[in-house]
Amino acid sequence: MQEAIGHLRQALANGQEWISALLEAMGLWPLAEETVGRHRWRYLVAGEALDWPLLARRLCADTDGLVPVEEKETVFLGFFPRPVSEGELRRALGMEKFRAYLNFWYGVQVEQALQEVEEARVRKEHLSRGRVPGAWLREEAFTRLYGEPYSVLRARFCQERGWSPSHPFTRTEANEFTYSLFRLRLSISVPERVASDTRRGLEHLARLQSAYFRRWV
């Protein structure tokens, strides 16, 4: 842990570009989870997806003045402020963490984007028929993606973990729920549908990133 934090600080002090320094520090990070103060930080979702924005937040905790604030906030939101290739990620993270990064990217970030796209599609369809969207909107969107309404899927997820149906999710628990839905969708959808839905999620993420960066201009 200290090696990763020390590497980042030293690299920044030496003038290294901060994204490359951050990725190298992530590659050195040894912990799947830890307790910091009164908070439990869990960096692996379902034991296999690297919550890299959360790990970035942990590593950047003591970098005030060394990293551009807007760029740092962008990373915390799950975007890189410059293009980062798969090759750069593999070299910096190592193969194990790179696979875990991809699991989070597709299983959490792209999946959340896909859910937003599907909810928007349902909303548009019903508005065109003069029906005002309500709480049922998410229920219908999730049924289209996963075969069952949101409330049923959430209740089952909670039951499997011994929680009440109204259990309030932490950040990590919400990501684990999303990741479980990603796994479910892969298991019930034909490959062509998986590819199409993944493309829709990726396109929405690209639009979100573009809209966020336009705020800087």
ABEGO torsion letter per residue (X at the ends): XAAAAAAAAAAAAAGBBAAAAAAAAAAABABABBBBEABBBBABBGGABBBAAAAAAAAAAAABGABBAAAAAAAAAGBBABBBBAAAAAAAAEAAAAAAAAAAAAAAAAAAAAAAAAAAAAAAAAAAAGBBBBAAAAAAAAAAAAGBBAAAAAAAAAAAAGBBAABBBBAAAAAAAAAAAAAAAAAABBAAAAAAAAAAAAAAAAAAAAAAAAAAX
